[in-house]
């Protein structure tokens, strides 16, 4: 935009979401209106859910939808061409985060198109000249603001940092859109089940399983706290990363960590505590 041009016109997304913005206390009325439209046959179930997804974009933070740090695929700036190409192939991504030793020192990202120009030219390949600047956002940024920013900057993703400046995750346009339209799968997605086993009063799940779903499965009240996943709940309650095989009683539930690494809880068994009447 030139200096002589006036203020940029709000994007279509901004104008569209403005239709659904509500003042404090009006959210319930808006949801009821959407329900009435669905019951009246003016919109279908999918359209209603999409509109409600839009309604909550300005209330949902980046932290709630981002890919966590432990799942970010990255390459080191000193990596050879062959290793970088293989990482692109294995991950199925078109962009990779580039670090200087670790994820707390991100120096940018690289596009697969720029890398492929050097095929069979290992001696001439240098990563630094083709690095692109990565867009950085805080965990607390709201999704409607982020989506508008990504559109304006023509970016496909952003690096998420915590209050101390450390890398906490990565969020893409696709992650935001999935809050509106549901899961978007492509040929590179490898869907892994999050419910690994079910019993009458227990369930074995991954550490990334969402807490509200756990409450629904076991028919118990969802524990309160600043976490979204089962892994986050466990670490919040015990104050550290658990070891595989450890057992706990958390919020009235029996918890056994079946598999874990130094940085991630992989598999957990959670059971309701059974009340036994009388003495045995």
PLY file of the C-alpha trace (Angstrom):
ply
format ascii 1.0
element vertex 280
property float x
property float y
property float z
element edge 279
property int vertex1
property int vertex2
end_header
0.00 0.00 0.00
1.42 3.40 -0.93
1.68 6.31 1.49
-1.07 8.14 -0.44
-3.63 5.40 0.03
-6.16 5.64 2.83
-6.65 3.17 5.66
-6.91 -0.43 4.52
-10.47 -1.69 4.28
-11.26 -4.40 6.84
-10.86 -7.91 5.42
-13.90 -10.00 4.53
-13.17 -12.12 7.59
-13.18 -9.04 9.85
-16.48 -7.84 8.39
-18.00 -11.32 8.62
-16.98 -11.98 12.22
-18.30 -8.53 13.20
-21.78 -9.89 12.49
-21.30 -12.41 15.31
-19.48 -10.26 17.86
-21.52 -9.83 21.00
-21.43 -7.64 24.06
-20.89 -9.22 27.48
-23.94 -11.27 28.44
-25.24 -11.68 24.89
-23.45 -14.93 24.01
-26.27 -17.12 25.33
-28.87 -15.17 23.36
-26.82 -15.55 20.17
-26.49 -19.31 20.68
-30.23 -19.57 21.25
-30.85 -17.63 18.03
-28.65 -20.05 16.11
-30.49 -22.98 17.64
-33.83 -21.48 16.58
-32.55 -21.00 13.02
-31.50 -24.66 12.95
-34.79 -25.89 14.38
-36.65 -23.74 11.88
-34.75 -25.34 9.02
-33.08 -22.10 7.91
-29.61 -23.51 8.58
-28.42 -27.07 9.05
-26.39 -28.55 11.92
-23.02 -28.07 10.20
-23.78 -24.43 9.40
-24.85 -23.81 13.00
-21.64 -25.34 14.35
-19.54 -23.26 11.95
-21.25 -20.06 13.07
-20.73 -20.97 16.71
-17.08 -21.66 15.92
-16.78 -18.16 14.49
-18.55 -16.77 17.53
-15.89 -18.16 19.86
-12.79 -17.20 17.87
-12.47 -13.96 19.80
-12.63 -15.89 23.08
-10.20 -18.68 22.21
-6.46 -18.17 22.73
-3.62 -19.45 20.59
-2.49 -21.68 23.47
-5.71 -23.70 23.22
-5.21 -24.77 19.59
-1.46 -24.65 18.93
0.73 -27.63 18.11
2.78 -28.08 21.30
6.53 -27.58 21.37
7.18 -31.32 21.66
5.52 -31.93 18.27
7.17 -29.16 16.23
9.22 -30.55 13.33
12.40 -28.53 12.86
15.90 -28.60 11.38
19.15 -27.09 12.60
20.67 -24.26 10.59
23.88 -26.31 10.29
22.10 -29.39 8.87
23.28 -30.64 5.46
21.03 -30.49 2.41
20.27 -34.23 2.43
19.06 -34.16 6.03
16.80 -31.18 5.37
15.25 -32.77 2.29
14.66 -36.02 4.19
12.96 -34.11 7.02
10.61 -32.50 4.50
9.81 -35.92 3.05
9.24 -37.58 6.44
7.11 -34.75 7.83
5.08 -34.08 4.69
5.35 -30.32 5.33
6.17 -27.52 2.90
7.75 -25.32 5.58
10.11 -26.18 8.42
11.19 -24.20 11.44
14.96 -23.62 11.55
16.77 -23.44 14.90
20.22 -22.65 16.20
20.76 -25.72 18.44
17.29 -25.81 20.06
13.70 -24.59 19.82
14.34 -21.65 22.14
16.62 -20.22 19.46
14.49 -20.15 16.31
16.22 -18.26 13.50
13.45 -18.49 10.90
11.84 -21.03 8.60
12.61 -22.52 5.21
10.27 -23.28 2.31
10.65 -26.57 0.46
10.61 -24.73 -2.90
13.75 -22.80 -1.94
15.50 -25.99 -0.85
14.64 -28.00 -3.97
16.42 -25.44 -6.13
19.65 -26.85 -4.73
18.98 -30.49 -5.59
22.23 -32.20 -6.62
24.14 -29.06 -5.64
25.20 -29.97 -2.10
28.45 -28.03 -2.35
26.68 -24.77 -3.22
23.91 -25.14 -0.63
23.75 -22.66 2.25
20.67 -22.45 4.46
21.04 -18.95 5.92
20.52 -17.02 2.63
17.13 -18.67 2.01
15.81 -18.35 5.57
12.53 -16.49 5.96
11.52 -14.52 9.01
9.03 -16.32 11.24
6.02 -14.48 12.65
5.99 -14.65 16.47
2.87 -14.34 18.67
2.13 -14.75 22.39
0.10 -17.65 23.79
-2.61 -15.21 24.88
-3.40 -13.83 21.43
-7.02 -14.42 20.40
-7.71 -16.49 17.29
-9.76 -13.86 15.45
-6.91 -11.36 15.76
-4.35 -13.97 14.73
-6.27 -15.07 11.64
-6.67 -11.48 10.51
-2.95 -10.83 11.11
-1.92 -13.94 9.18
-4.11 -12.88 6.27
-2.73 -9.35 6.23
0.88 -10.58 6.46
0.26 -13.43 3.98
1.71 -15.88 6.46
0.68 -19.52 6.84
1.73 -20.03 10.45
3.16 -18.35 13.53
5.60 -19.38 16.25
4.05 -19.21 19.72
6.08 -18.01 22.71
5.34 -18.06 26.43
5.63 -15.18 28.89
9.36 -15.86 29.34
10.14 -15.76 25.62
10.56 -19.51 25.21
8.99 -21.42 22.33
5.79 -23.10 23.46
4.22 -24.15 20.16
3.26 -23.40 16.59
-0.11 -22.40 15.13
-1.21 -22.44 11.50
-4.14 -21.09 9.50
-5.38 -24.68 9.31
-5.46 -24.95 13.12
-7.70 -21.87 13.28
-10.00 -22.97 10.47
-10.48 -26.33 12.20
-12.06 -24.43 15.09
-14.74 -23.36 12.60
-15.21 -26.29 10.23
-13.83 -29.20 12.25
-10.87 -31.46 11.51
-9.22 -30.93 8.12
-7.30 -33.97 6.93
-4.96 -34.18 3.97
-2.87 -36.92 2.42
-0.06 -36.30 4.90
-2.15 -36.55 8.06
-1.57 -39.71 10.04
-4.60 -40.11 12.25
-3.71 -41.77 15.52
-6.42 -42.93 17.94
-6.45 -41.03 21.22
-8.65 -43.56 23.01
-6.47 -46.65 23.26
-8.67 -48.87 25.43
-12.00 -48.67 27.26
-13.27 -50.50 30.32
-16.43 -50.16 32.37
-15.00 -47.56 34.74
-11.67 -46.73 33.14
-10.09 -45.53 29.91
-6.59 -45.63 28.47
-5.79 -42.52 26.45
-2.95 -40.45 25.04
-1.48 -37.53 26.94
-2.97 -35.15 24.37
-6.53 -36.30 25.05
-8.72 -33.29 25.88
-9.88 -32.99 29.49
-13.49 -32.15 28.74
-13.78 -35.38 26.74
-12.33 -37.35 29.65
-15.04 -35.97 31.92
-17.68 -37.05 29.41
-16.21 -40.55 29.03
-16.02 -41.27 32.75
-19.13 -39.24 33.59
-17.29 -37.13 36.15
-16.95 -33.40 36.65
-14.08 -31.91 34.64
-11.19 -30.82 36.93
-10.57 -27.08 36.92
-7.25 -25.51 35.99
-5.19 -23.82 33.27
-4.76 -26.93 31.13
-6.52 -28.48 28.16
-5.12 -32.00 27.96
-4.74 -35.01 30.24
-0.96 -34.59 30.16
-1.27 -30.95 31.17
-3.66 -31.89 33.99
-1.25 -34.46 35.44
1.75 -32.12 35.30
-0.29 -29.29 36.80
-1.32 -31.43 39.75
2.04 -33.07 40.55
4.24 -30.15 39.53
6.66 -32.15 37.35
6.94 -34.61 34.48
5.89 -38.08 35.72
7.79 -41.28 35.11
6.35 -44.27 33.30
4.73 -46.61 35.81
3.89 -43.95 38.41
0.44 -43.97 39.97
-1.52 -41.07 41.47
-4.92 -40.16 42.83
-5.87 -36.86 41.21
-9.19 -35.09 41.69
-10.75 -38.34 42.86
-9.50 -40.36 39.88
-6.95 -43.18 39.82
-4.23 -42.33 37.33
-1.42 -44.53 36.05
1.16 -43.22 33.59
1.83 -46.17 31.29
4.28 -44.50 28.91
6.23 -41.24 29.07
9.43 -39.65 27.83
11.48 -36.92 29.47
9.30 -34.30 27.77
5.94 -35.88 26.99
3.27 -38.07 28.56
2.40 -40.68 25.95
-0.19 -43.05 27.45
-2.33 -42.83 30.60
-4.92 -45.04 32.26
-7.57 -43.10 34.20
-10.23 -44.81 36.32
-13.09 -43.73 38.52
-12.57 -44.60 42.16
-15.17 -47.16 43.15
-16.98 -46.63 46.43
-17.08 -49.90 48.37
-19.76 -50.13 51.00
-18.99 -52.02 54.18
-15.81 -53.85 55.05
-14.48 -56.82 53.19
0 1
1 2
2 3
3 4
4 5
5 6
6 7
7 8
8 9
9 10
10 11
11 12
12 13
13 14
14 15
15 16
16 17
17 18
18 19
19 20
20 21
21 22
22 23
23 24
24 25
25 26
26 27
27 28
28 29
29 30
30 31
31 32
32 33
33 34
34 35
35 36
36 37
37 38
38 39
39 40
40 41
41 42
42 43
43 44
44 45
45 46
46 47
47 48
48 49
49 50
50 51
51 52
52 53
53 54
54 55
55 56
56 57
57 58
58 59
59 60
60 61
61 62
62 63
63 64
64 65
65 66
66 67
67 68
68 69
69 70
70 71
71 72
72 73
73 74
74 75
75 76
76 77
77 78
78 79
79 80
80 81
81 82
82 83
83 84
84 85
85 86
86 87
87 88
88 89
89 90
90 91
91 92
92 93
93 94
94 95
95 96
96 97
97 98
98 99
99 100
100 101
101 102
102 103
103 104
104 105
105 106
106 107
107 108
108 109
109 110
110 111
111 112
112 113
113 114
114 115
115 116
116 117
117 118
118 119
119 120
120 121
121 122
122 123
123 124
124 125
125 126
126 127
127 128
128 129
129 130
130 131
131 132
132 133
133 134
134 135
135 136
136 137
137 138
138 139
139 140
140 141
141 142
142 143
143 144
144 145
145 146
146 147
147 148
148 149
149 150
150 151
151 152
152 153
153 154
154 155
155 156
156 157
157 158
158 159
159 160
160 161
161 162
162 163
163 164
164 165
165 166
166 167
167 168
168 169
169 170
170 171
171 172
172 173
173 174
174 175
175 176
176 177
177 178
178 179
179 180
180 181
181 182
182 183
183 184
184 185
185 186
186 187
187 188
188 189
189 190
190 191
191 192
192 193
193 194
194 195
195 196
196 197
197 198
198 199
199 200
200 201
201 202
202 203
203 204
204 205
205 206
206 207
207 208
208 209
209 210
210 211
211 212
212 213
213 214
214 215
215 216
216 217
217 218
218 219
219 220
220 221
221 222
222 223
223 224
224 225
225 226
226 227
227 228
228 229
229 230
230 231
231 232
232 233
233 234
234 235
235 236
236 237
237 238
238 239
239 240
240 241
241 242
242 243
243 244
244 245
245 246
246 247
247 248
248 249
249 250
250 251
251 252
252 253
253 254
254 255
255 256
256 257
257 258
258 259
259 260
260 261
261 262
262 263
263 264
264 265
265 266
266 267
267 268
268 269
269 270
270 271
271 272
272 273
273 274
274 275
275 276
276 277
277 278
278 279
